[in-house]
Amino acid sequence: MATLAQTLAEHAHQTSFRDLSPKVVHEAKRRVLDSIGCALGAWTSRPASVTRALAQSVAIPKGASLLGSRHRTTPDLAAFSNGALVRYLDFNDTYLSREPAHPSDNIPAALAVGQACGARGHEIITAIALGYELQCRLCDAASLRAHGWDHVVYGAFSTALLASKLYQLSVEQTVHALGIAGVCNFATRQTRTGQLADWKACAFSNAARNGVFAAALAREGLTGPHEIFEGPKGLFNMVTGPFELRWASDPDDWMIRRTYVKFWPAEYHSQSAIDAALQLRPEIGDPDRIESIRIESFEAAVSIIGSEPEKWRPTSRETADHSMGYCVAVALLDGEVTQNSFSDAKIHDTRVLDLLDRIRIVETDECNAGYPDGIPNKLIVRLQDGRELTRLVRYPRGHAGNPMTDAEVIAKFRAQAAGVVSDATAQRIVDLALSLDELADVTPLLEFEPA
């Protein structure tokens, strides 16, 4: 009986661009544009400067570009640095199921390997679809979070699979790549616990670095551990228990269509709470009139962004954007949630902290029943005059059940690009990303001059 790794390798080997519907292709192009925008928004961050400096120390003339430069390095280092930029702001796309994930974290790996091996744009889109498919199907199959492990474990498998496709590995070589990537990338969820650090931006890109490296090793003939899922010390027995994995059944069934573009730069479980807060704000008027706020939510949100004491007194932007209470407080006070909402000054703003102290988050059966189809968060705002205002949002803007338009995705990109690249360069990136399937070479999309 074929192992799961064998089955996945055969799926990847058999998949071609013709298997993707126009809707799937268009969604992949939107996600590439959105990911580059997220990277531009993180351009001056510490993870950007640290990972960029590390990758610049290795030069490979025909390698992969560091985003926004003509420096070429190894594909694994490019995936690491570019991926850290995409992830830093917590603004890239999301998928929620038994395990949450940010599947566009696969895109920097696909672009890096695709560029280095001379793949055409439509081949890179195919690889991106494969990465989304495997990561999201794994998230549907079993939780890692419940066992203390991080979602990036699945990212090592998905990036190894997409890199194997771009490297044109055989089925046997792809099985070895999955074995190598899987056996050495079990990451704990301490990355997302307590006060969060710079590493949160790098956790998936490190898994991607190792997934790309695993495929490169398999390409050179290195063999990997067998039965990475079913073996006595494999994923099933050590972490998740056995599961079966579904796969796309028709050209429209690819998982990328079920993922969500973020409308606000905050952890995804808070998006509907932010949406509800902004809807209620005109009715509330002066936030000083608020006596208390009860946020009714679901287990994943309460556990991840609503329970730890650090989320009530964040000391870093990483912790603040993973605090639902903080995000709601800022939304009510400022009428928006942007990158500036997580500045040091805002994190220590006494008005924000005072309102945060009036917020309580509770898990309810009603909200649990609505997840993960939606992300139901209900705000119950009690005013000092005794009135209560209530708003429940299940599908915030950007969710697959309430998707952003192309114009909104482009506007989001332009907002991130402003001040980092010129308007002309921003327009060129938009044009190239949205015609990715027609490009013979992705280099022009990656190599541009910052302003």
C-alpha positions in Angstrom: 0.0 0.0 0.0 1.4 3.4 -1.0 2.6 5.7 1.8 1.1 9.2 2.1 4.4 10.6 0.9 4.2 8.4 -2.2 0.7 9.6 -2.9 1.6 13.2 -2.5 4.6 12.8 -4.7 2.4 11.2 -7.4 -0.1 14.1 -7.1 2.6 16.7 -7.6 4.2 14.8 -10.5 0.9 14.5 -12.3 -0.3 18.0 -11.7 0.0 20.6 -14.5 -1.1 24.1 -15.1 -4.0 22.7 -17.2 -5.4 21.2 -14.0 -6.1 24.7 -12.6 -9.2 26.6 -13.4 -9.0 30.3 -14.4 -10.4 31.2 -11.0 -7.6 29.3 -9.2 -5.0 30.9 -11.5 -6.4 34.4 -10.8 -6.4 33.8 -7.0 -2.8 32.7 -7.1 -1.8 35.9 -8.9 -3.7 38.0 -6.4 -1.9 36.2 -3.6 1.5 36.9 -5.2 0.7 40.6 -5.4 -0.6 40.6 -1.8 2.5 38.8 -0.5 4.9 41.3 -2.2 2.8 44.1 -0.7 3.2 42.6 2.8 6.9 42.3 2.2 7.1 46.0 1.2 5.2 47.0 4.3 7.8 45.2 6.4 10.8 46.7 4.5 12.4 48.5 7.5 11.7 45.9 10.1 14.4 44.2 12.2 13.7 40.7 10.8 14.0 42.2 7.3 17.4 43.8 7.9 18.8 40.8 9.8 17.7 38.1 7.3 18.6 40.3 4.3 22.2 40.8 5.7 22.6 37.1 6.3 21.4 36.2 2.8 23.6 38.9 1.2 26.7 37.2 2.6 26.2 34.4 0.1 26.2 35.3 -3.6 25.2 32.9 -6.3 25.2 34.5 -9.8 22.3 32.4 -11.1 20.6 32.0 -7.8 17.4 33.5 -6.4 16.9 37.3 -5.9 16.5 39.0 -2.6 13.3 40.9 -3.1 13.9 44.5 -4.2 17.5 43.9 -5.2 19.7 42.4 -7.8 21.6 40.3 -5.3 21.2 36.6 -6.0 21.7 34.0 -3.3 20.8 30.3 -2.7 17.1 29.6 -3.1 16.8 28.4 0.5 18.3 31.7 1.8 16.1 33.8 -0.5 13.0 31.9 0.7 14.1 32.5 4.3 14.7 36.3 3.9 11.8 37.1 1.5 9.5 34.9 3.6 10.3 36.7 6.8 9.3 40.0 5.1 6.0 38.5 3.8 5.2 37.2 7.3 6.4 40.0 9.6 3.3 42.3 9.7 0.9 39.4 10.1 -0.9 40.8 7.1 -0.6 37.9 4.7 -3.4 35.5 3.9 -4.8 32.9 6.3 -6.6 29.5 6.4 -8.4 28.3 9.5 -9.4 24.7 10.2 -8.3 22.1 12.7 -4.9 23.9 12.4 -4.6 27.6 11.4 -2.1 28.6 8.8 -0.8 31.4 6.5 -0.5 29.5 3.2 1.0 32.5 1.3 4.1 31.7 3.3 4.7 29.2 0.5 4.9 31.9 -2.2 8.5 33.1 -1.4 9.8 29.6 -1.7 8.0 29.0 -5.0 9.3 32.3 -6.4 12.9 31.6 -5.2 13.1 28.1 -6.6 11.2 29.0 -9.7 13.5 31.8 -10.6 16.7 29.8 -9.9 15.7 26.9 -12.1 14.3 29.1 -14.9 10.6 28.2 -14.5 8.0 30.1 -16.4 5.3 32.0 -14.5 2.6 29.4 -15.1 4.9 26.7 -13.7 5.4 28.8 -10.5 1.6 29.3 -10.2 1.2 25.5 -10.4 3.8 25.1 -7.6 2.0 27.7 -5.5 -1.3 25.9 -5.9 0.4 22.6 -4.8 1.9 24.3 -1.7 -1.5 25.8 -0.7 -3.2 22.4 -1.4 -1.0 20.3 0.8 -0.7 22.8 3.7 -4.4 23.5 3.8 -5.4 19.8 3.4 -3.1 19.0 6.3 -4.7 21.7 8.3 -8.1 20.1 7.6 -6.9 16.7 8.6 -5.3 17.2 12.0 -4.4 19.8 14.6 -0.8 20.4 15.6 -1.7 23.2 18.0 -3.6 20.8 20.2 -0.4 18.9 20.8 1.9 21.9 21.4 3.4 21.9 17.9 3.4 24.8 15.5 1.6 25.0 12.1 4.9 25.6 10.3 5.5 21.8 10.6 3.1 21.4 7.7 4.9 24.2 5.9 8.1 22.1 5.7 6.1 19.5 3.8 4.3 21.9 1.5 7.4 23.8 0.5 9.4 20.6 -0.1 6.6 19.4 -2.4 6.4 22.7 -4.4 10.2 22.9 -4.7 10.3 19.2 -5.9 7.8 20.1 -8.6 9.8 23.1 -9.8 13.0 21.1 -9.6 11.2 18.5 -11.8 12.1 15.7 -9.3 10.9 12.2 -9.9 8.3 10.7 -7.7 11.0 8.7 -5.8 13.1 11.9 -5.3 10.0 13.8 -4.1 9.3 11.1 -1.5 12.9 11.5 -0.2 12.5 15.3 -0.1 9.3 15.0 2.0 11.1 12.6 4.3 14.1 14.9 4.8 11.9 18.0 5.2 9.5 16.3 7.6 11.9 14.5 10.0 13.9 17.6 11.1 11.3 20.4 11.2 9.1 19.7 14.2 8.7 23.2 15.7 7.0 23.9 19.0 4.3 26.4 19.5 6.4 28.4 21.9 6.9 30.7 18.9 3.4 32.0 19.5 3.1 31.8 23.3 3.5 34.6 25.9 5.3 37.8 24.8 6.1 37.2 21.1 9.5 38.0 19.5 11.0 38.6 16.1 11.2 34.9 15.5 7.4 34.8 14.8 8.2 36.4 11.4 10.8 33.8 10.7 9.3 30.6 11.9 7.6 29.6 8.6 10.3 31.0 6.4 12.8 28.8 8.3 10.6 25.8 7.6 10.4 26.9 4.0 14.2 27.3 3.9 14.5 23.7 5.1 11.8 22.5 2.7 13.6 24.0 -0.3 16.9 22.6 1.0 15.4 19.1 1.4 14.3 19.2 -2.3 17.7 20.4 -3.4 19.4 17.5 -1.5 17.0 15.0 -3.0 17.7 16.5 -6.4 21.4 15.6 -5.9 20.5 12.0 -4.9 20.3 12.1 -1.1 17.8 9.7 0.3 15.5 10.6 3.2 13.8 8.8 6.0 11.1 6.4 4.9 7.4 6.5 6.1 7.7 10.0 7.4 3.9 10.0 8.2 3.2 6.3 9.0 6.5 5.2 10.5 6.9 4.2 14.2 8.4 7.6 14.9 6.6 9.5 12.1 4.0 12.3 12.3 1.0 10.0 12.9 2.5 8.1 15.8 4.4 11.0 17.4 1.9 13.9 17.0 -1.4 13.7 15.2 -2.6 10.1 15.0 -3.5 8.7 11.6 -5.5 10.6 9.1 -6.5 10.5 5.4 -5.8 13.4 3.2 -8.2 14.7 0.5 -6.9 16.3 -2.7 -8.4 18.6 -5.3 -11.1 16.8 -7.2 -11.6 19.2 -10.1 -10.0 22.3 -11.6 -12.1 24.6 -9.3 -11.5 22.6 -6.1 -8.0 23.8 -5.2 -7.7 25.0 -1.6 -6.3 28.4 -2.5 -9.9 29.5 -3.3 -10.9 28.8 0.3 -8.2 30.9 2.0 -8.6 34.5 3.1 -6.8 37.8 2.3 -6.4 39.9 5.4 -8.1 43.3 5.5 -6.4 44.4 8.7 -2.7 43.7 9.9 -3.6 41.6 12.9 -3.9 37.9 13.7 -6.8 36.5 11.7 -9.0 35.3 14.5 -9.4 39.0 15.5 -10.5 40.2 12.1 -14.3 39.8 12.8 -13.9 41.4 16.2 -12.2 44.4 14.5 -14.9 44.5 11.9 -17.6 44.4 14.6 -15.9 47.2 16.6 -15.6 49.4 13.6 -19.3 48.8 12.7 -20.4 49.7 16.3 -18.1 52.8 16.6 -20.5 55.3 15.1 -23.3 54.2 17.5 -20.9 54.3 20.5 -19.6 57.8 19.8 -17.0 58.8 22.4 -15.2 55.7 23.6 -15.0 57.2 27.0 -18.7 56.4 27.3 -17.9 52.7 27.3 -18.4 51.0 30.7 -17.4 47.5 29.6 -17.0 45.2 26.5 -17.7 41.5 26.4 -16.3 39.7 23.4 -17.9 36.3 22.8 -15.7 34.1 20.8 -14.6 30.6 20.0 -11.9 28.3 21.5 -9.1 29.0 18.9 -9.4 32.7 19.3 -9.7 32.7 23.1 -6.7 30.3 23.3 -4.4 32.0 20.9 -5.2 35.7 21.2 -7.5 36.2 24.2 -6.3 34.3 27.3 -2.7 34.8 28.2 -1.9 37.7 30.6 0.7 39.0 28.1 -2.1 39.8 25.7 -3.5 42.4 28.1 -0.2 44.2 28.5 1.7 43.6 25.3 5.3 44.9 25.0 6.0 44.2 21.3 4.1 44.7 18.1 4.1 40.9 17.7 2.2 40.4 21.0 -0.1 43.4 20.3 -1.3 42.1 16.9 -1.9 38.8 18.6 -4.2 40.4 21.3 -7.8 40.5 20.3 -8.6 42.9 23.2 -5.9 45.3 22.1 -7.0 45.3 18.4 -10.6 46.0 19.4 -9.5 48.8 21.8 -7.5 50.5 19.0 -10.3 50.0 16.5 -12.7 51.8 18.8 -10.4 54.6 19.7 -8.9 55.3 16.3 -11.5 54.1 13.8 -8.9 52.0 12.0 -6.3 49.3 12.5 -3.0 49.8 10.6 0.7 49.1 11.0 0.9 52.3 13.1 -1.6 50.8 15.5 1.2 48.6 16.9 3.9 51.2 17.4 5.7 51.4 20.8 3.9 54.7 21.5 0.5 53.2 20.8 1.2 50.0 22.8 1.9 52.1 25.9 -0.9 54.6 25.3 -2.8 55.0 28.6 -6.1 55.4 26.7 -5.6 52.1 24.9 -4.6 50.3 28.1 -7.5 51.8 30.1 -10.0 50.6 27.5 -8.3 47.2 27.3 -8.9 46.9 31.0 -12.7 47.2 30.4 -12.7 44.3 27.9 -13.4 40.6 28.7 -13.2 37.7 26.3 -15.2 34.5 26.8 -15.7 31.3 24.8 -19.3 30.4 23.9 -21.1 27.5 22.4 -22.7 29.7 19.7 -19.3 30.9 18.5 -17.7 27.5 18.6 -20.5 26.1 16.5 -19.7 28.7 13.8 -16.0 27.9 13.5 -14.1 27.2 11.2 -16.7 27.8 8.5 -16.6 31.4 9.8 -14.8 33.3 12.6 -17.8 34.4 14.7 -17.0 37.2 17.2 -19.7 39.0 19.0 -19.1 42.3 20.7 -21.5 43.4 23.5 -20.7 47.0 24.5 -22.3 48.3 27.6 -22.4 52.1 27.8 -22.3 54.2 31.0 -26.0 55.2 30.4 -26.9 51.5 30.7 -27.5 50.8 27.0 -26.0 47.7 25.3 -24.9 47.6 21.7 -24.3 44.2 20.1 -22.7 43.2 16.8 -21.9 39.7 15.6 -19.6 39.3 12.6 -19.0 35.8 11.1 -17.3 36.6 7.8 -15.1 39.7 8.0 -13.9 41.5 4.8 -11.4 39.3 3.0 -12.8 36.0 4.2 -13.7 33.5 1.5 -17.3 34.1 2.5 -16.8 37.8 2.0 -13.9 38.2 -0.4 -12.0 41.4 -1.2 -12.4 42.7 -4.8 -9.4 43.0 -7.1 -9.5 46.7 -6.5 -9.3 46.3 -2.8 -6.4 43.9 -3.1 -4.5 46.4 -5.3 -5.4 49.2 -2.9 -4.0 47.2 0.0 -0.8 46.6 -2.0 -0.4 50.3 -2.9 -0.8 51.3 0.8 2.1 48.9 1.7 4.2 50.0 -1.2 3.8 53.7 -0.5 7.2 55.3 0.5 9.0 52.1 -0.2 8.9 52.1 -4.0 7.9 54.8 -6.5 4.4 54.9 -7.8 5.7 53.8 -11.2 7.5 50.8 -9.7 4.3 49.9 -7.7 2.3 49.9 -10.9 4.8 47.7 -12.7 4.7 45.2 -9.8 0.9 45.1 -10.0 1.0 44.6 -13.8 3.6 41.8 -13.6 2.0 40.0 -10.7 -1.4 40.0 -12.4 0.1 38.6 -15.6 2.3 36.1 -13.9 1.0 33.2 -15.9 2.3 34.9 -19.1 5.8 35.6 -17.8 8.7 33.7 -19.2 10.9 34.9 -16.3 9.9 36.1 -12.9 13.1 38.2 -12.3 11.4 41.5 -13.3 8.8 40.9 -10.6 11.4 40.4 -7.9 14.2 42.8 -8.8 13.2 46.5 -8.5 14.7 49.6 -6.9 13.4 50.8 -3.6 12.6 54.5 -3.5 
